[in-house]
Amino acid sequence: MAVFELLLLYLRSFQVQEKNTIDARRNISFAFWLSCLILFVPGTPVGAQTYVQERCADRGDYAAYSKFQDNLSRLLSRGDSTASNKGPIYGFYNTTEGEDPDKVYGLFLCRGDVAANLCQSCIREASSTLIERCPGQKEATIWYDECLVRYSNRSFFSIMETTPIIFVANPVDGSVTFNSIVEQTFDNEDLAAKVTDLARNVTDLAISSKSLYATIKVNVSSSVTLHELAQCTPDISKSACNSCLLYAIKEFPTVLNLKRGGARILQPSCNVRYQMNFDGTTNGTSTESNSKGVKQNPWIAIFSSLIGSGLLIIIVASCIILKRTKRVKKEKENSQEVQLLHLRQQIGEEFSNKKSRGQKPVGSQELYLMRLDIIRTATRNFSNECKLGEGGFGSVYRGTLPDGKEIAFKRLSRTSSQGLIELKNNVILVTRLQHRNVARLLGCCLEDEKVLIYEYMPNKSLDVFLFGQSLDWKLRMNIACGIAQGLLYLHEGSRLRIIHGDLKASNILLDGEMNPKITDVVMARISSVNQDKANTTRVDGTYGYMAPEYVTKGSISVKSDVFSFGVLLLEIISGRKNYFHLHGESLLTFAWKLWSEGRGLEFINPLIKEPCDGVEVLKCMHIGLLCVQEKLVDRPTMSLVVRMLGGNTIPTNRPSQPDWERYENTQSY
């Protein structure tokens, strides 16, 4: 019935869009006769899903008819995308719905060998059951034999979690006959060793696969076959998957004492299971054999019967989908034009206000919205060959438009904490920025993907040249001064104060003449000119560049950017990354010790070919150490930094030695 329900829902939505038309009446008629056909085609039911376990986490309740409930309902309704292979891994999909504090995070995962129709049916049933079994809960997880559904009010994507750990026996495990056979075949130690060894083997297979899923089967005796399965959620790394599965495997000896015939160990980020087969029995359940003695899989008959009806459905549905695709494409084009007009109107109003104050405006026609299909064509569907780099907010790709012009596209991460409204507002404001050391935003895409469009920089980002390559001293100083001037412009050069919040080497682009340009300004905090700091729960910076108050308290200000610039300046001088440890010390601690002991010239990158002015080197180290002072009041403003870098005098203020050890322990070097 699942196939029929899906098709009927699709036709119903199609009917609404074409209400009171001849095509609508034809679609209703088609749905009726197709329903009759599906009902009488043998084997069309997808099959019942096998419920295993659920866990309702104690993270608070949400009220009925609340915003959180609405977001949760919309998120669970999108779980069907799992079966359509919307993501890079088949059968896996994670997404978010809404904005804080009512934001919901959801993860949907099917077993690696489950067919698309069964996956879709399982996700739908699991989502419904989870709401029934965990009513009002802000976090819950449910496991079926075929799929997993998990949601929460906190971000758990890419985080490996091993607790709580749940042990579940196979539904018919405990059969006296079956367990007695296993006990006669193995003693406890021998059985535990065989199950554990095979579990390690299937773990190796799982982490070597793209989907982090694997199964294995071996004959452990003349009459007993051991099956094992391991799977991780594909959002975690291979090393994290390995750790998660090994954590579960350590519990096998305990589980085997209670569930000898078969069991599964469930964790939020992974699960592992084993099952014993004996002479055609699986935990007491027999399987038939054909005349040649080969065991038959009951699913083969079901899937075979689906082929005939599936082909008919595909042919007829394709005709409808083709027609609808043409209409949707036209609607998207119209929608893009409306959004573009809306954005240009807003930008035009801003420029009009700016012009009324006697400032020179920039034409709003310079901003344009680009359709997602054009971007996909330009970047060859965001291929790795076009990828220029990856940052905290997403990946950057080089694209070539039909007229041959090269443009950089920043594909924002779907898990980005910045909402669509905030992004649109920032796009409107950042389009007005014009400075030779700030990357120019050309436009954006606001369809299913959020993409920012920048001018293309042929020399990529600063980190490509800074670490491990030879840059002469003059070029290093030109880059440092340009970054300082660009940051000063963001802080004081416009009507609004912009706190970048994630200044680092990879966010500095270099044009054809190696001039630096600050990028990712759209993701920054933008406030009134009288507001120079803010408190936030959204910490989007990069560890190693973030000021102590930002890491520990979520307090961000223009002085936080000054700290990040100080780290970057020390990196430019030394050619080493801040998380680089020398004798167990961070780059910042190492720089302060050399400077305070009068050995500052030892901090210079040995790859610098041209001799550099020792006085200028010490001055730059002095400025960098002033910028990374632990207390905000001890750090200079960017206007003072620009004057010191461009002047011939050495700063008179002496930086103090902060308690770096306490701060460094909070960061991931």
C-alpha positions in Angstrom: 0.0 0.0 0.0 3.0 2.3 0.5 3.5 2.8 -3.3 -0.2 3.6 -3.7 -0.2 6.1 -0.9 2.8 7.9 -2.2 1.4 8.2 -5.7 -2.0 9.3 -4.4 -0.4 12.0 -2.3 1.6 13.2 -5.3 -1.5 13.4 -7.5 -3.5 15.1 -4.8 -0.9 17.9 -4.7 -0.9 18.0 -8.4 -4.7 18.3 -8.4 -4.6 21.3 -6.0 -2.3 23.2 -8.3 -4.5 22.6 -11.3 -7.9 22.9 -9.6 -10.9 23.3 -11.8 -9.0 22.3 -15.0 -9.4 19.4 -17.4 -6.0 18.1 -16.4 -7.0 17.9 -12.8 -10.1 15.8 -13.6 -7.9 13.5 -15.7 -5.4 13.1 -12.8 -8.2 12.1 -10.4 -9.4 9.5 -12.9 -5.9 8.2 -13.4 -5.4 7.9 -9.7 -8.5 5.9 -9.3 -7.7 3.3 -12.0 -4.1 3.1 -11.0 -5.1 2.5 -7.4 -7.3 -0.4 -8.5 -4.4 -1.8 -10.6 -2.0 -1.6 -7.7 -4.4 -3.2 -5.3 -4.8 -6.3 -7.5 -1.2 -6.7 -8.6 0.3 -9.6 -6.6 3.2 -8.7 -4.3 2.8 -4.9 -4.4 2.7 -4.4 -0.6 6.1 -3.2 0.6 5.9 -5.3 3.7 5.7 -4.5 7.4 8.6 -2.9 9.2 10.2 -4.5 12.3 10.1 -2.3 15.3 13.1 -2.7 17.6 13.4 0.0 20.3 13.0 3.7 21.1 14.6 6.1 23.5 12.9 9.3 24.7 15.7 11.6 26.0 15.0 13.8 29.0 15.7 17.2 27.5 12.5 18.9 28.3 9.0 19.0 26.8 7.5 21.1 24.0 4.0 22.4 24.3 1.1 21.3 22.0 0.6 23.6 19.0 3.9 25.3 19.7 6.4 26.5 17.1 8.7 23.6 18.0 5.9 21.1 17.3 5.3 22.7 13.9 9.0 22.6 13.0 9.2 18.9 14.2 6.2 18.0 12.0 7.7 19.6 8.9 11.1 18.0 9.6 9.7 14.5 10.0 7.6 14.9 6.9 10.8 15.5 4.9 12.2 12.1 6.0 11.0 10.5 2.7 13.9 12.3 1.1 16.1 9.6 2.6 14.9 7.0 0.1 15.3 9.4 -2.9 19.1 9.6 -2.3 19.0 13.3 -1.9 22.3 13.3 -0.1 25.7 11.9 -1.1 25.0 8.7 0.8 22.1 6.5 -0.3 19.6 6.0 2.5 20.9 8.8 4.6 19.5 12.3 5.1 20.0 14.9 7.9 18.5 18.4 8.0 17.1 21.1 10.2 13.9 23.0 10.4 13.2 26.4 11.9 15.3 28.9 13.8 16.5 29.0 17.4 15.2 28.6 20.1 12.6 26.3 18.3 15.1 24.8 15.8 14.8 21.1 15.2 17.7 18.8 14.0 16.7 15.5 12.3 18.6 12.5 11.0 17.1 9.6 8.9 19.1 6.5 8.1 18.1 3.2 6.4 20.0 -0.1 6.6 22.5 -0.2 3.8 20.8 -3.1 1.9 17.2 -1.8 2.1 15.4 -1.0 -1.1 14.1 2.5 -1.7 10.4 1.7 -1.3 11.0 -0.2 1.9 13.3 2.6 3.2 10.7 5.2 2.5 7.9 3.2 4.1 10.1 2.5 7.2 11.0 6.2 7.7 7.4 7.2 7.5 6.2 4.6 10.0 9.1 5.2 12.3 8.5 9.0 12.3 4.8 8.4 13.2 5.6 5.8 15.9 8.3 8.0 17.5 5.8 10.9 18.0 3.3 8.4 19.6 5.9 6.8 21.9 7.7 10.0 22.9 4.9 12.6 23.0 6.1 16.1 23.8 9.8 15.1 24.0 12.4 17.5 22.6 14.8 14.7 21.8 14.0 11.1 20.8 15.4 8.2 18.7 13.7 5.1 17.3 15.3 2.0 15.8 13.6 -0.3 13.3 15.3 -3.3 11.7 15.2 -1.4 8.4 15.8 2.2 9.5 16.6 4.8 12.2 15.0 8.2 12.9 16.4 10.7 15.4 15.6 14.3 16.2 16.6 16.8 18.9 16.6 20.5 19.8 20.4 20.5 19.8 22.9 20.0 17.0 24.2 16.4 17.1 25.4 16.2 13.5 29.0 14.9 13.0 29.2 14.2 16.8 30.0 10.6 17.8 27.8 9.5 20.7 28.0 6.1 22.4 25.5 6.7 25.2 23.0 5.5 26.0 23.9 2.0 24.9 20.9 -0.4 24.5 21.0 -4.2 24.3 18.1 -5.9 22.4 17.5 -9.6 21.8 16.3 -10.8 18.5 12.5 -11.1 18.6 12.5 -15.0 18.8 15.8 -15.3 20.6 15.4 -17.5 23.6 14.1 -20.5 21.8 14.9 -23.5 24.1 15.7 -25.7 21.1 17.9 -23.2 19.3 19.8 -22.1 22.5 20.4 -25.7 23.5 22.0 -26.3 20.0 24.3 -23.3 20.4 25.2 -24.4 23.9 26.1 -27.9 22.7 28.2 -26.4 19.9 30.2 -23.7 21.8 31.3 -22.9 25.3 31.0 -19.3 26.5 34.6 -18.3 25.9 34.8 -19.9 22.4 31.5 -18.3 21.3 32.5 -14.9 22.6 35.9 -15.1 20.9 34.3 -16.0 17.5 31.6 -13.4 17.7 34.1 -10.7 18.8 36.7 -11.5 16.1 34.1 -11.5 13.4 32.7 -8.2 14.7 36.1 -6.6 14.4 36.3 -7.8 10.8 32.9 -6.4 9.9 34.0 -3.1 11.6 37.0 -2.9 9.3 34.7 -3.4 6.3 32.2 -0.8 7.5 34.8 2.0 7.9 36.3 1.2 4.5 33.0 1.7 2.8 31.5 5.1 1.8 28.2 4.4 3.5 29.9 3.1 6.8 27.8 -0.1 6.5 28.9 -3.7 6.1 27.7 -7.3 6.7 29.6 -10.5 6.9 28.7 -14.2 7.2 31.0 -17.2 8.0 30.6 -20.9 8.8 31.9 -21.3 12.3 31.3 -25.0 12.3 29.9 -27.7 10.0 26.3 -26.8 10.9 26.4 -23.2 12.4 26.6 -20.0 10.4 27.3 -16.6 12.1 25.9 -13.4 10.6 27.1 -10.0 11.7 26.2 -6.4 10.7 27.8 -3.0 11.5 26.6 0.5 10.6 27.4 4.0 11.6 25.6 7.3 10.8 27.5 8.6 7.7 27.8 12.1 9.2 30.6 11.0 11.6 34.2 10.4 10.4 35.6 6.9 9.7 37.8 7.1 12.8 34.8 8.1 15.0 32.8 5.2 13.4 35.6 2.8 14.3 35.7 4.0 17.9 31.9 3.8 18.2 31.8 0.2 16.9 34.7 -0.9 19.1 33.0 0.6 22.1 30.0 -1.6 21.4 32.0 -4.7 20.6 33.6 -4.6 24.1 30.1 -5.4 25.5 29.7 -8.6 23.4 30.9 -11.0 26.2 28.1 -9.6 28.5 25.5 -9.8 25.8 26.4 -13.3 24.8 25.7 -14.6 28.3 22.1 -13.5 28.0 21.4 -13.6 24.3 23.4 -16.4 22.7 21.3 -16.9 19.6 21.4 -13.3 18.4 21.2 -9.7 19.6 21.9 -6.1 18.6 23.7 -3.3 20.5 22.3 0.1 19.7 24.0 3.5 20.2 23.1 6.9 18.8 25.9 6.9 16.3 26.2 3.3 15.4 24.8 -0.2 15.9 26.2 -3.7 15.6 24.3 -7.0 15.6 25.0 -10.8 15.4 22.8 -13.8 14.6 23.3 -17.5 14.6 21.9 -19.9 11.9 21.8 -23.7 12.5 20.8 -26.2 9.8 18.3 -23.9 8.0 17.0 -22.3 11.2 17.4 -18.7 12.3 16.7 -18.4 15.9 14.1 -21.0 15.7 12.5 -19.7 12.4 12.8 -22.0 9.4 13.7 -21.0 5.9 12.6 -23.1 2.9 15.1 -24.5 0.4 14.7 -25.1 -3.2 15.3 -28.4 -5.0 19.0 -27.7 -5.3 19.4 -27.0 -1.6 19.9 -23.2 -1.9 18.0 -21.1 0.7 15.4 -18.9 -0.7 15.1 -15.3 0.5 11.4 -14.4 1.0 12.1 -10.8 -0.1 13.1 -12.0 -3.6 9.5 -13.1 -4.4 8.2 -9.7 -3.2 10.7 -7.6 -5.1 10.2 -9.7 -8.3 6.4 -9.1 -8.1 7.0 -5.4 -7.7 9.0 -5.2 -11.0 6.0 -5.5 -13.3 3.8 -3.0 -11.4 6.8 -0.7 -10.8 7.5 -0.4 -14.6 3.9 0.6 -15.3 3.9 3.1 -12.5 7.2 4.6 -13.7 6.0 5.0 -17.3 2.7 6.7 -16.4 4.1 8.8 -13.5 7.0 10.0 -15.7 4.6 11.6 -18.1 2.9 13.5 -15.3 6.3 14.4 -13.7 7.6 15.7 -17.0 4.7 18.0 -17.4 4.9 19.2 -13.9 8.7 19.8 -14.1 8.2 22.2 -17.0 5.6 24.2 -14.9 7.7 24.1 -11.8 10.8 25.4 -13.7 8.8 28.3 -15.0 7.4 29.0 -11.5 11.0 29.0 -10.1 12.1 31.5 -12.7 9.2 33.7 -11.8 10.1 33.3 -8.1 13.7 34.2 -8.8 12.6 37.4 -10.6 10.3 38.3 -7.7 13.1 37.7 -5.1 15.6 39.7 -7.2 13.2 42.5 -7.6 12.5 42.5 -3.8 16.2 42.6 -3.0 16.9 45.3 -5.5 14.1 47.4 -4.1 15.5 47.1 -0.6 19.0 47.9 -1.8 17.7 50.8 -3.8 16.1 52.2 -0.7 19.3 51.9 1.2 21.3 53.6 -1.5 18.7 56.4 -1.8 19.0 57.1 1.9 22.8 57.0 1.6 22.6 59.4 -1.3 20.5 61.8 0.6 23.3 62.2 3.1 25.7 63.3 0.4 27.5 59.9 -0.1 28.2 58.4 -3.5 25.9 55.5 -4.2 26.6 52.3 -6.1 24.1 51.0 -8.6 21.9 48.3 -7.2 21.9 46.6 -10.5 25.3 45.2 -9.6 23.7 42.6 -7.4 22.0 39.7 -9.2 20.4 36.4 -8.3 21.5 33.4 -10.2 19.4 30.2 -10.7 20.7 27.1 -9.1 20.7 25.1 -12.3 23.1 27.7 -13.9 25.4 27.4 -10.9 25.4 23.6 -11.1 26.3 23.8 -14.7 29.1 26.3 -14.1 30.6 24.2 -11.3 29.9 20.8 -13.0 27.4 20.1 -10.2 29.8 21.2 -7.5 32.5 18.7 -8.5 35.7 18.1 -6.6 37.7 19.3 -9.7 36.1 22.7 -9.3 36.5 22.9 -5.5 38.9 25.6 -4.3 38.7 25.1 -0.6 36.4 24.5 2.4 35.7 26.6 5.5 33.5 26.7 8.5 30.5 28.0 6.6 30.8 25.9 3.5 32.8 25.0 0.4 34.1 27.3 -2.4 34.0 26.3 -6.0 35.3 27.9 -9.2 32.7 28.2 -11.9 32.7 29.3 -15.6 29.7 31.0 -17.0 28.5 30.5 -20.6 30.3 33.8 -21.6 33.6 32.4 -20.3 33.7 34.6 -17.2 35.1 32.9 -14.1 33.3 33.4 -10.8 33.7 31.9 -7.3 30.7 30.3 -5.7 30.4 29.7 -1.9 28.0 26.9 -1.2 26.8 27.4 2.4 26.4 24.4 4.6 22.9 23.2 5.2 23.7 23.1 9.0 24.8 26.8 9.0 23.3 28.5 12.0 22.5 31.7 10.0 18.9 31.8 9.0 17.5 32.9 5.6 16.2 36.2 6.8 19.5 37.1 8.4 21.4 36.0 5.3 19.2 38.1 3.0 19.7 41.2 5.3 23.4 40.7 5.4 23.6 40.3 1.6 21.7 43.6 1.2 24.2 45.4 3.5 27.4 43.7 2.3 26.6 44.5 -1.3 27.1 48.2 -0.4 30.7 47.6 0.9 33.4 48.8 -1.4 37.1 48.5 -0.3 40.1 47.2 -2.1 40.8 44.7 0.7 37.2 43.3 1.1 36.1 40.7 -1.4 33.3 41.9 -3.5 29.9 40.1 -3.3 28.3 39.9 -6.8 25.1 38.1 -5.9 23.5 35.0 -4.4 21.2 32.1 -4.9 18.2 31.6 -2.5 16.7 28.4 -3.9 17.1 24.9 -2.3 20.8 25.7 -1.9 22.1 29.0 -0.4 25.0 30.1 -2.6 27.1 33.3 -2.5 28.7 34.6 -5.6 32.1 36.4 -5.5 34.6 37.7 -7.9 37.2 35.0 -8.7 40.6 35.2 -7.1 43.2 33.4 -9.2 45.7 33.0 -6.3 43.1 31.4 -4.0 43.5 32.0 -0.3 46.4 33.2 1.9 46.9 29.8 3.7 47.9 28.2 0.3 51.0 30.5 0.2 51.6 31.3 3.8 52.5 27.8 5.2 55.3 26.0 3.5 56.0 28.4 0.6 58.5 31.2 0.2 57.0 34.7 0.4 59.5 37.6 0.6 59.3 40.0 3.6 58.0 42.9 1.6 55.0 40.9 0.2 54.3 39.6 3.7 54.1 43.1 5.1 51.9 44.3 2.1 49.5 41.5 2.9 49.4 42.2 6.6 48.8 46.0 6.1 46.1 45.3 3.5 44.3 42.9 5.9 44.5 45.5 8.7 43.1 48.2 6.4 40.2 46.0 5.3 39.4 45.1 8.9 39.5 48.8 9.9 37.0 49.5 7.1 34.6 46.9 8.4 34.9 48.3 12.0 34.7 52.0 11.2 34.4 52.7 7.5 30.7 52.2 7.0 27.4 53.3 8.7 27.1 49.9 10.3 29.8 48.2 12.4 30.7 44.8 11.1 32.4 42.2 13.4 33.9 39.5 11.2 34.1 36.8 13.9 36.1 34.3 11.8 39.2 36.1 10.5 41.9 33.6 9.5 44.3 32.8 6.7 41.8 30.7 4.7 39.3 33.7 4.7 41.9 36.0 3.1 41.7 35.8 -0.7 44.6 36.9 -3.0 44.0 38.6 -6.4 46.3 38.3 -9.4 48.6 40.9 -7.9 48.6 39.2 -4.4 46.5 41.9 -2.9 44.6 40.5 0.1 40.8 40.6 0.3 38.7 39.7 3.4 35.9 37.3 2.6 33.0 35.6 4.5 31.7 39.1 5.5 28.1 38.0 4.7 28.3 35.5 7.7 29.5 38.2 10.1 27.7 40.1 12.8 26.4 43.4 11.6 25.2 46.0 14.2 24.7 49.7 14.7 27.7 51.9 14.8 27.2 52.5 18.5 27.2 48.8 19.3 30.7 47.4 19.5 30.1 44.1 21.2 27.4 41.4 21.6 26.7 38.2 23.4 25.7 35.1 21.4 25.1 31.4 21.7 26.3 31.0 18.0 30.0 30.5 18.2 31.1 30.3 14.5 34.8 31.1 14.8 37.8 28.9 14.3 39.6 27.6 17.3 43.1 29.0 17.4 42.0 32.4 16.1 39.1 33.1 18.6 39.6 35.4 21.5 39.2 34.0 25.1 36.0 35.8 25.8 34.4 34.5 22.6 35.3 30.9 23.4 34.3 30.9 27.1 31.4 33.3 27.3 30.2 33.8 23.7 31.1 37.5 24.0 32.1 39.0 20.6 33.3 42.5 19.8 35.6 44.4 17.5 38.4 43.6 19.9 37.7 39.9 19.2 38.6 40.6 15.5 41.8 42.4 16.8 42.8 39.2 18.6 42.3 37.2 15.4 44.3 39.7 13.5 47.1 39.4 16.0 47.2 35.6 15.6 47.2 36.0 11.8 50.0 38.6 11.9 52.2 36.2 14.0 51.5 33.5 11.5 52.5 35.8 8.6 55.8 36.5 10.3 56.7 32.9 11.3 55.0 30.9 8.5 53.6 28.5 11.1 50.0 27.8 12.1 48.8 28.7 15.6 48.1 25.1 16.5 51.7 24.3 15.6 53.4 23.2 18.8 57.1 23.7 19.4 58.4 22.0 22.6 54.8 21.6 23.8 54.0 25.4 23.4 51.5 27.1 21.1 52.7 29.7 18.5 51.5 32.6 20.7 53.4 31.4 23.8 56.5 30.7 21.7 56.4 34.2 20.2 56.1 35.9 23.6 59.0 34.0 25.1 61.3 34.8 22.1 60.3 38.4 22.1 60.6 38.9 25.9 64.1 37.2 25.9 65.3 39.4 23.1 65.5 36.5 20.6 62.7 37.8 18.3 64.6 37.3 15.1 64.5 33.5 15.7 60.8 33.7 15.1 61.2 34.6 11.4 60.3 32.0 8.8 63.6 30.5 7.5 62.1 30.3 4.0 62.1 34.1 3.6 64.7 34.6 0.8 65.3 38.3 1.1 67.0 39.7 4.2 64.5 41.6 6.3 64.8 44.6 8.6 65.3 43.2 12.1 63.7 46.3 13.7 60.6 45.9 11.5 60.3 42.2 12.5 60.5 43.1 16.2 57.9 45.8 15.7 55.5 43.5 14.0 55.9 40.9 16.7 55.3 43.6 19.3 52.1 44.6 17.5 50.9 41.0 17.2 51.5 40.3 20.9 49.6 43.5 21.8 46.6 42.3 19.7 46.5 38.9 21.4 46.4 40.2 25.0 43.9 38.3 27.2 42.0 41.3 28.3 40.0 43.4 25.8 41.2 46.8 27.3 44.8 45.8 26.7 44.3 45.3 22.9 44.6 48.2 20.5 41.9 49.3 18.1 42.4 48.5 14.4 42.9 52.2 13.6 45.9 52.2 16.0 47.2 48.9 14.5 47.1 50.4 11.0 49.0 53.5 12.2 51.7 51.4 13.9 52.1 49.0 11.0 52.5 51.9 8.5 54.7 54.1 10.8 58.4 53.9 11.7 58.0 54.0 15.4 58.0 51.0 17.7 55.0 50.7 20.1 55.8 51.8 23.6 53.2 49.7 25.4 54.7 46.5 26.7 52.5 43.4 26.3 52.1 41.4 29.5 52.4 37.6 29.8 48.8 36.3 29.9 47.8 32.9 31.3 48.0 31.1 28.0 47.8 27.6 29.5 44.3 28.1 30.8 43.1 29.5 27.5 44.9 27.0 25.3 43.3 24.1 27.0 39.9 25.3 25.8 40.9 25.2 22.1 41.6 22.3 19.7 45.1 22.7 18.5 
